[in-house]
Amino acid sequence: MLLFGIASEMWDNASAEQRRTLTWLASADLKAAYACDLYLWIDYPEGHPDYWVGQYMQAYWMRQWGFSRGQEFKGIAVLHLPKGLS
């Protein structure tokens, strides 16, 4: 399972092709065809109309993958891509 988190600025400024690609990456078709279970999470800044959606999704994924079955905190790998990379 992979969680692909992006800043809302990237989503808001993405081209139609980039949005289609991101949506495809998180689609059920990709899971069925390639056995790749990937989800998309958009991080919205405070003041954005969807800010609380992003906060809810962050909390959801932290709960799903941030703790062991024994409720011990686990590390989550975070990769930061260079600005301008598309």
N, C-alpha and C positions, 0 to 999 in steps of 0.2 A: 504494500500500500504506500502510495506517495501522496503527499499533500503539497500542492503547488500554490503557494501564497504570493500574491502580487499586490503592490501598492495601487490604490485606486487611480492615481495619476497615470499609471501605465495602462490600466484598463480604459480609462476615459479618453486617452490619447492614442489608443491602438487603432491601427488601420482595420478595415473590414476583414482583410485576410488574417491579420494577427488574432482578431477576436474569434474568427472561425476556427483557427488552429487551437487556441486555448479551449474553446468549447468542445472541439473534437477530442482533445486530450482527456477531458473529464467526462467523456460520453460513455454510455454503456457499451456502445459498439466497439470501442477500443478494448474494453475489458474482455468482451466475448471473443474478439478476433485475435488479440495479442496477449491475453492473460495479464494485462496491466491494469491495476486498480488505482486510478489516479483521481484526485478530487481537487477542485479549484476553490480557493478562499481569497476573497478580495478584502484588503485591509483599508478601511475608509478613515480619513482624519476626522478629528472632532469638529463638529459643525456641519459635516456632510449629511445629507438627508438619510443616507444608509449607514451612518456611523454605528448605530446599535445592532444592525444586521451583522456587520463585521465583528463587533465585540462578542456577540452571541456565538458566531461561528468559531472565533478564536477560543472561547471558553469550551465549546463543544469538542473541538479537536484536542485541546489540552486534556480534557477529561478522558477522551477516548484513548489517547496515546501517551499522555504525560505521566501516567501512573501504572505501577505494576498491579498484578492481581491482589497483592498484599497491601495495596494503597501506598507503596513507596514511590517517591518521585523518580522518574526516569529522565534521562537526557533526550532531547530531540535535536537532531542535526539540522542546522540552518545554513543554507548556502546563499551567499549574497553575490549576485551577478553584477559585473561592472555596468555603470551607467551607459546608456546608449546601445547596449547589446540587444539585438532583436532577433 
